[in-house]
Amino acid sequence: MASASAPPLTPLHALPNPIRTPQTSPPPSPPSPTKSSALLPSNEADISSQFSAYYMRLATTEFADDLNSIRAAGDFDDAAVPVLVRALRQGASIFSAEEKRRVLAAASAASAAASASDATTSVAGAGAAAAAATGAGT
């Protein structure tokens, strides 16, 4: 009598990424360096400023539950806020200028792709709604 064995474990790298939404079409090609660099400011101070804002948005979103727990702690007071903000901002300082530029270019391309996808979905949805409203296709 053969015993039922558990299926083999799937390696983590083979699992789908839960953060990305499944795509029905192939992913868009990465932006060309000339396009992505045209979207970014040319001076390093502006890139650093934009990256810092982007990094803080991601960090506070990712750690929202932890930050709320810290804020709700009994020993957390108004004097601790600047310390917490400085600690979070320090994470952005580990990236080089080129890494910041690449991250901002990728974020800009992803935002543009999402906007284009939303616009396509809206147009398709509007067309379907119009067809349904006029009785077309029945």
PyMOL commands that place a pseudoatom at each C-alpha (Angstrom):
pseudoatom trace, name=CA, resn=MET, resi=1, chain=A, elem=C, hetatm=0, pos=[0.000, 0.000, 0.000]
pseudoatom trace, name=CA, resn=ALA, resi=2, chain=A, elem=C, hetatm=0, pos=[1.513, 3.339, -1.070]
pseudoatom trace, name=CA, resn=SER, resi=3, chain=A, elem=C, hetatm=0, pos=[1.436, 6.110, 1.463]
pseudoatom trace, name=CA, resn=ALA, resi=4, chain=A, elem=C, hetatm=0, pos=[0.503, 9.623, 0.422]
pseudoatom trace, name=CA, resn=SER, resi=5, chain=A, elem=C, hetatm=0, pos=[3.425, 11.966, 0.753]
pseudoatom trace, name=CA, resn=ALA, resi=6, chain=A, elem=C, hetatm=0, pos=[3.353, 15.722, 1.043]
pseudoatom trace, name=CA, resn=PRO, resi=7, chain=A, elem=C, hetatm=0, pos=[4.125, 17.584, -2.165]
pseudoatom trace, name=CA, resn=PRO, resi=8, chain=A, elem=C, hetatm=0, pos=[7.646, 19.025, -2.358]
pseudoatom trace, name=CA, resn=LEU, resi=9, chain=A, elem=C, hetatm=0, pos=[8.088, 22.549, -1.062]
pseudoatom trace, name=CA, resn=THR, resi=10, chain=A, elem=C, hetatm=0, pos=[8.323, 25.278, -3.660]
pseudoatom trace, name=CA, resn=PRO, resi=11, chain=A, elem=C, hetatm=0, pos=[11.459, 27.439, -3.378]
pseudoatom trace, name=CA, resn=LEU, resi=12, chain=A, elem=C, hetatm=0, pos=[10.740, 31.040, -2.415]
pseudoatom trace, name=CA, resn=HIS, resi=13, chain=A, elem=C, hetatm=0, pos=[12.192, 32.413, -5.651]
pseudoatom trace, name=CA, resn=ALA, resi=14, chain=A, elem=C, hetatm=0, pos=[9.667, 30.330, -7.614]
pseudoatom trace, name=CA, resn=LEU, resi=15, chain=A, elem=C, hetatm=0, pos=[6.630, 31.677, -5.765]
pseudoatom trace, name=CA, resn=PRO, resi=16, chain=A, elem=C, hetatm=0, pos=[4.668, 34.556, -7.291]
pseudoatom trace, name=CA, resn=ASN, resi=17, chain=A, elem=C, hetatm=0, pos=[5.444, 37.996, -5.887]
pseudoatom trace, name=CA, resn=PRO, resi=18, chain=A, elem=C, hetatm=0, pos=[2.431, 38.962, -3.696]
pseudoatom trace, name=CA, resn=ILE, resi=19, chain=A, elem=C, hetatm=0, pos=[3.150, 42.667, -4.142]
pseudoatom trace, name=CA, resn=ARG, resi=20, chain=A, elem=C, hetatm=0, pos=[2.857, 42.680, -7.899]
pseudoatom trace, name=CA, resn=THR, resi=21, chain=A, elem=C, hetatm=0, pos=[-0.502, 42.209, -9.509]
pseudoatom trace, name=CA, resn=PRO, resi=22, chain=A, elem=C, hetatm=0, pos=[-0.761, 39.423, -12.064]
pseudoatom trace, name=CA, resn=GLN, resi=23, chain=A, elem=C, hetatm=0, pos=[-0.379, 40.645, -15.613]
pseudoatom trace, name=CA, resn=THR, resi=24, chain=A, elem=C, hetatm=0, pos=[-2.227, 39.151, -18.539]
pseudoatom trace, name=CA, resn=SER, resi=25, chain=A, elem=C, hetatm=0, pos=[0.151, 40.710, -21.048]
pseudoatom trace, name=CA, resn=PRO, resi=26, chain=A, elem=C, hetatm=0, pos=[3.931, 40.732, -21.052]
pseudoatom trace, name=CA, resn=PRO, resi=27, chain=A, elem=C, hetatm=0, pos=[5.447, 43.394, -18.809]
pseudoatom trace, name=CA, resn=PRO, resi=28, chain=A, elem=C, hetatm=0, pos=[6.348, 46.659, -20.516]
pseudoatom trace, name=CA, resn=SER, resi=29, chain=A, elem=C, hetatm=0, pos=[9.941, 47.047, -21.558]
pseudoatom trace, name=CA, resn=PRO, resi=30, chain=A, elem=C, hetatm=0, pos=[12.075, 49.088, -19.185]
pseudoatom trace, name=CA, resn=PRO, resi=31, chain=A, elem=C, hetatm=0, pos=[12.325, 52.767, -20.038]
pseudoatom trace, name=CA, resn=SER, resi=32, chain=A, elem=C, hetatm=0, pos=[15.287, 53.813, -22.088]
pseudoatom trace, name=CA, resn=PRO, resi=33, chain=A, elem=C, hetatm=0, pos=[17.955, 55.773, -20.200]
pseudoatom trace, name=CA, resn=THR, resi=34, chain=A, elem=C, hetatm=0, pos=[17.217, 58.916, -22.206]
pseudoatom trace, name=CA, resn=LYS, resi=35, chain=A, elem=C, hetatm=0, pos=[13.502, 58.809, -21.355]
pseudoatom trace, name=CA, resn=SER, resi=36, chain=A, elem=C, hetatm=0, pos=[13.997, 58.102, -17.654]
pseudoatom trace, name=CA, resn=SER, resi=37, chain=A, elem=C, hetatm=0, pos=[16.731, 60.696, -17.272]
pseudoatom trace, name=CA, resn=ALA, resi=38, chain=A, elem=C, hetatm=0, pos=[14.517, 63.261, -18.995]
pseudoatom trace, name=CA, resn=LEU, resi=39, chain=A, elem=C, hetatm=0, pos=[11.870, 62.726, -16.309]
pseudoatom trace, name=CA, resn=LEU, resi=40, chain=A, elem=C, hetatm=0, pos=[14.305, 63.291, -13.448]
pseudoatom trace, name=CA, resn=PRO, resi=41, chain=A, elem=C, hetatm=0, pos=[15.868, 66.522, -12.268]
pseudoatom trace, name=CA, resn=SER, resi=42, chain=A, elem=C, hetatm=0, pos=[19.436, 66.952, -13.424]
pseudoatom trace, name=CA, resn=ASN, resi=43, chain=A, elem=C, hetatm=0, pos=[21.019, 68.217, -10.206]
pseudoatom trace, name=CA, resn=GLU, resi=44, chain=A, elem=C, hetatm=0, pos=[21.907, 65.888, -7.374]
pseudoatom trace, name=CA, resn=ALA, resi=45, chain=A, elem=C, hetatm=0, pos=[20.222, 67.969, -4.647]
pseudoatom trace, name=CA, resn=ASP, resi=46, chain=A, elem=C, hetatm=0, pos=[16.809, 67.701, -6.349]
pseudoatom trace, name=CA, resn=ILE, resi=47, chain=A, elem=C, hetatm=0, pos=[17.262, 63.979, -6.960]
pseudoatom trace, name=CA, resn=SER, resi=48, chain=A, elem=C, hetatm=0, pos=[18.221, 63.488, -3.320]
pseudoatom trace, name=CA, resn=SER, resi=49, chain=A, elem=C, hetatm=0, pos=[15.218, 65.514, -2.167]
pseudoatom trace, name=CA, resn=GLN, resi=50, chain=A, elem=C, hetatm=0, pos=[12.785, 63.598, -4.395]
pseudoatom trace, name=CA, resn=PHE, resi=51, chain=A, elem=C, hetatm=0, pos=[14.299, 60.268, -3.364]
pseudoatom trace, name=CA, resn=SER, resi=52, chain=A, elem=C, hetatm=0, pos=[14.068, 61.170, 0.312]
pseudoatom trace, name=CA, resn=ALA, resi=53, chain=A, elem=C, hetatm=0, pos=[10.367, 62.014, -0.063]
pseudoatom trace, name=CA, resn=TYR, resi=54, chain=A, elem=C, hetatm=0, pos=[9.748, 58.792, -2.023]
pseudoatom trace, name=CA, resn=TYR, resi=55, chain=A, elem=C, hetatm=0, pos=[11.696, 56.722, 0.517]
pseudoatom trace, name=CA, resn=MET, resi=56, chain=A, elem=C, hetatm=0, pos=[9.798, 58.234, 3.446]
pseudoatom trace, name=CA, resn=ARG, resi=57, chain=A, elem=C, hetatm=0, pos=[6.467, 57.528, 1.735]
pseudoatom trace, name=CA, resn=LEU, resi=58, chain=A, elem=C, hetatm=0, pos=[7.446, 53.887, 1.217]
pseudoatom trace, name=CA, resn=ALA, resi=59, chain=A, elem=C, hetatm=0, pos=[8.900, 53.494, 4.721]
pseudoatom trace, name=CA, resn=THR, resi=60, chain=A, elem=C, hetatm=0, pos=[5.888, 54.975, 6.485]
pseudoatom trace, name=CA, resn=THR, resi=61, chain=A, elem=C, hetatm=0, pos=[3.517, 52.881, 4.370]
pseudoatom trace, name=CA, resn=GLU, resi=62, chain=A, elem=C, hetatm=0, pos=[5.470, 49.677, 4.923]
pseudoatom trace, name=CA, resn=PHE, resi=63, chain=A, elem=C, hetatm=0, pos=[5.945, 50.252, 8.655]
pseudoatom trace, name=CA, resn=ALA, resi=64, chain=A, elem=C, hetatm=0, pos=[2.566, 51.877, 9.353]
pseudoatom trace, name=CA, resn=ASP, resi=65, chain=A, elem=C, hetatm=0, pos=[1.488, 49.293, 11.947]
pseudoatom trace, name=CA, resn=ASP, resi=66, chain=A, elem=C, hetatm=0, pos=[4.848, 49.438, 13.716]
pseudoatom trace, name=CA, resn=LEU, resi=67, chain=A, elem=C, hetatm=0, pos=[4.842, 53.235, 13.720]
pseudoatom trace, name=CA, resn=ASN, resi=68, chain=A, elem=C, hetatm=0, pos=[1.331, 53.290, 15.173]
pseudoatom trace, name=CA, resn=SER, resi=69, chain=A, elem=C, hetatm=0, pos=[2.435, 50.873, 17.908]
pseudoatom trace, name=CA, resn=ILE, resi=70, chain=A, elem=C, hetatm=0, pos=[5.396, 53.099, 18.745]
pseudoatom trace, name=CA, resn=ARG, resi=71, chain=A, elem=C, hetatm=0, pos=[3.202, 56.191, 18.760]
pseudoatom trace, name=CA, resn=ALA, resi=72, chain=A, elem=C, hetatm=0, pos=[0.695, 54.497, 21.069]
pseudoatom trace, name=CA, resn=ALA, resi=73, chain=A, elem=C, hetatm=0, pos=[3.380, 53.445, 23.568]
pseudoatom trace, name=CA, resn=GLY, resi=74, chain=A, elem=C, hetatm=0, pos=[3.114, 55.045, 26.972]
pseudoatom trace, name=CA, resn=ASP, resi=75, chain=A, elem=C, hetatm=0, pos=[6.633, 56.501, 26.900]
pseudoatom trace, name=CA, resn=PHE, resi=76, chain=A, elem=C, hetatm=0, pos=[6.279, 58.103, 23.452]
pseudoatom trace, name=CA, resn=ASP, resi=77, chain=A, elem=C, hetatm=0, pos=[6.013, 61.885, 23.658]
pseudoatom trace, name=CA, resn=ASP, resi=78, chain=A, elem=C, hetatm=0, pos=[6.289, 64.894, 21.337]
pseudoatom trace, name=CA, resn=ALA, resi=79, chain=A, elem=C, hetatm=0, pos=[10.067, 65.045, 21.805]
pseudoatom trace, name=CA, resn=ALA, resi=80, chain=A, elem=C, hetatm=0, pos=[10.380, 61.546, 20.314]
pseudoatom trace, name=CA, resn=VAL, resi=81, chain=A, elem=C, hetatm=0, pos=[8.829, 62.520, 16.960]
pseudoatom trace, name=CA, resn=PRO, resi=82, chain=A, elem=C, hetatm=0, pos=[11.928, 64.272, 15.540]
pseudoatom trace, name=CA, resn=VAL, resi=83, chain=A, elem=C, hetatm=0, pos=[14.107, 61.366, 16.685]
pseudoatom trace, name=CA, resn=LEU, resi=84, chain=A, elem=C, hetatm=0, pos=[11.829, 58.881, 14.934]
pseudoatom trace, name=CA, resn=VAL, resi=85, chain=A, elem=C, hetatm=0, pos=[11.729, 60.962, 11.737]
pseudoatom trace, name=CA, resn=ARG, resi=86, chain=A, elem=C, hetatm=0, pos=[15.537, 61.300, 11.699]
pseudoatom trace, name=CA, resn=ALA, resi=87, chain=A, elem=C, hetatm=0, pos=[15.882, 57.552, 12.205]
pseudoatom trace, name=CA, resn=LEU, resi=88, chain=A, elem=C, hetatm=0, pos=[13.590, 56.837, 9.280]
pseudoatom trace, name=CA, resn=ARG, resi=89, chain=A, elem=C, hetatm=0, pos=[15.373, 59.370, 7.046]
pseudoatom trace, name=CA, resn=GLN, resi=90, chain=A, elem=C, hetatm=0, pos=[18.726, 57.746, 7.759]
pseudoatom trace, name=CA, resn=GLY, resi=91, chain=A, elem=C, hetatm=0, pos=[17.627, 54.791, 5.653]
pseudoatom trace, name=CA, resn=ALA, resi=92, chain=A, elem=C, hetatm=0, pos=[17.672, 56.956, 2.529]
pseudoatom trace, name=CA, resn=SER, resi=93, chain=A, elem=C, hetatm=0, pos=[21.294, 57.929, 3.136]
pseudoatom trace, name=CA, resn=ILE, resi=94, chain=A, elem=C, hetatm=0, pos=[22.623, 54.449, 2.379]
pseudoatom trace, name=CA, resn=PHE, resi=95, chain=A, elem=C, hetatm=0, pos=[21.816, 54.797, -1.333]
pseudoatom trace, name=CA, resn=SER, resi=96, chain=A, elem=C, hetatm=0, pos=[24.299, 56.268, -3.800]
pseudoatom trace, name=CA, resn=ALA, resi=97, chain=A, elem=C, hetatm=0, pos=[23.310, 59.078, -6.161]
pseudoatom trace, name=CA, resn=GLU, resi=98, chain=A, elem=C, hetatm=0, pos=[23.106, 56.593, -9.056]
pseudoatom trace, name=CA, resn=GLU, resi=99, chain=A, elem=C, hetatm=0, pos=[20.919, 54.208, -7.046]
pseudoatom trace, name=CA, resn=LYS, resi=100, chain=A, elem=C, hetatm=0, pos=[18.599, 57.084, -6.136]
pseudoatom trace, name=CA, resn=ARG, resi=101, chain=A, elem=C, hetatm=0, pos=[18.396, 58.068, -9.807]
pseudoatom trace, name=CA, resn=ARG, resi=102, chain=A, elem=C, hetatm=0, pos=[17.582, 54.481, -10.847]
pseudoatom trace, name=CA, resn=VAL, resi=103, chain=A, elem=C, hetatm=0, pos=[14.935, 54.040, -8.147]
pseudoatom trace, name=CA, resn=LEU, resi=104, chain=A, elem=C, hetatm=0, pos=[13.233, 57.309, -9.093]
pseudoatom trace, name=CA, resn=ALA, resi=105, chain=A, elem=C, hetatm=0, pos=[13.342, 56.391, -12.790]
pseudoatom trace, name=CA, resn=ALA, resi=106, chain=A, elem=C, hetatm=0, pos=[11.774, 52.985, -12.071]
pseudoatom trace, name=CA, resn=ALA, resi=107, chain=A, elem=C, hetatm=0, pos=[9.127, 54.541, -9.820]
pseudoatom trace, name=CA, resn=SER, resi=108, chain=A, elem=C, hetatm=0, pos=[8.332, 57.114, -12.496]
pseudoatom trace, name=CA, resn=ALA, resi=109, chain=A, elem=C, hetatm=0, pos=[8.046, 54.417, -15.172]
pseudoatom trace, name=CA, resn=ALA, resi=110, chain=A, elem=C, hetatm=0, pos=[5.827, 52.278, -12.914]
pseudoatom trace, name=CA, resn=SER, resi=111, chain=A, elem=C, hetatm=0, pos=[3.616, 55.262, -12.167]
pseudoatom trace, name=CA, resn=ALA, resi=112, chain=A, elem=C, hetatm=0, pos=[3.308, 56.071, -15.874]
pseudoatom trace, name=CA, resn=ALA, resi=113, chain=A, elem=C, hetatm=0, pos=[2.495, 52.435, -16.671]
pseudoatom trace, name=CA, resn=ALA, resi=114, chain=A, elem=C, hetatm=0, pos=[-0.138, 52.328, -13.918]
pseudoatom trace, name=CA, resn=SER, resi=115, chain=A, elem=C, hetatm=0, pos=[-1.684, 55.555, -15.199]
pseudoatom trace, name=CA, resn=ALA, resi=116, chain=A, elem=C, hetatm=0, pos=[-1.781, 54.184, -18.733]
pseudoatom trace, name=CA, resn=SER, resi=117, chain=A, elem=C, hetatm=0, pos=[-3.296, 50.936, -17.484]
pseudoatom trace, name=CA, resn=ASP, resi=118, chain=A, elem=C, hetatm=0, pos=[-5.929, 52.836, -15.484]
pseudoatom trace, name=CA, resn=ALA, resi=119, chain=A, elem=C, hetatm=0, pos=[-6.779, 54.959, -18.521]
pseudoatom trace, name=CA, resn=THR, resi=120, chain=A, elem=C, hetatm=0, pos=[-7.094, 51.871, -20.733]
pseudoatom trace, name=CA, resn=THR, resi=121, chain=A, elem=C, hetatm=0, pos=[-9.290, 50.157, -18.154]
pseudoatom trace, name=CA, resn=SER, resi=122, chain=A, elem=C, hetatm=0, pos=[-11.438, 53.272, -17.810]
pseudoatom trace, name=CA, resn=VAL, resi=123, chain=A, elem=C, hetatm=0, pos=[-11.902, 53.567, -21.575]
pseudoatom trace, name=CA, resn=ALA, resi=124, chain=A, elem=C, hetatm=0, pos=[-12.697, 49.865, -21.923]
pseudoatom trace, name=CA, resn=GLY, resi=125, chain=A, elem=C, hetatm=0, pos=[-15.069, 50.031, -18.971]
pseudoatom trace, name=CA, resn=ALA, resi=126, chain=A, elem=C, hetatm=0, pos=[-16.751, 53.123, -20.361]
pseudoatom trace, name=CA, resn=GLY, resi=127, chain=A, elem=C, hetatm=0, pos=[-17.172, 51.409, -23.726]
pseudoatom trace, name=CA, resn=ALA, resi=128, chain=A, elem=C, hetatm=0, pos=[-18.733, 48.351, -22.106]
pseudoatom trace, name=CA, resn=ALA, resi=129, chain=A, elem=C, hetatm=0, pos=[-21.018, 50.535, -19.991]
pseudoatom trace, name=CA, resn=ALA, resi=130, chain=A, elem=C, hetatm=0, pos=[-22.076, 52.514, -23.061]
pseudoatom trace, name=CA, resn=ALA, resi=131, chain=A, elem=C, hetatm=0, pos=[-22.761, 49.291, -24.979]
pseudoatom trace, name=CA, resn=ALA, resi=132, chain=A, elem=C, hetatm=0, pos=[-24.814, 47.947, -22.070]
pseudoatom trace, name=CA, resn=ALA, resi=133, chain=A, elem=C, hetatm=0, pos=[-26.741, 51.206, -21.730]
pseudoatom trace, name=CA, resn=THR, resi=134, chain=A, elem=C, hetatm=0, pos=[-27.636, 51.334, -25.423]
pseudoatom trace, name=CA, resn=GLY, resi=135, chain=A, elem=C, hetatm=0, pos=[-28.423, 47.654, -25.606]
pseudoatom trace, name=CA, resn=ALA, resi=136, chain=A, elem=C, hetatm=0, pos=[-25.651, 47.005, -28.106]
pseudoatom trace, name=CA, resn=GLY, resi=137, chain=A, elem=C, hetatm=0, pos=[-24.380, 43.483, -28.233]
pseudoatom trace, name=CA, resn=THR, resi=138, chain=A, elem=C, hetatm=0, pos=[-27.721, 41.958, -27.173]
for i in range(1, 138): cmd.bond("trace and resi %d" % i, "trace and resi %d" % (i + 1))
show_as sticks, trace
zoom trace
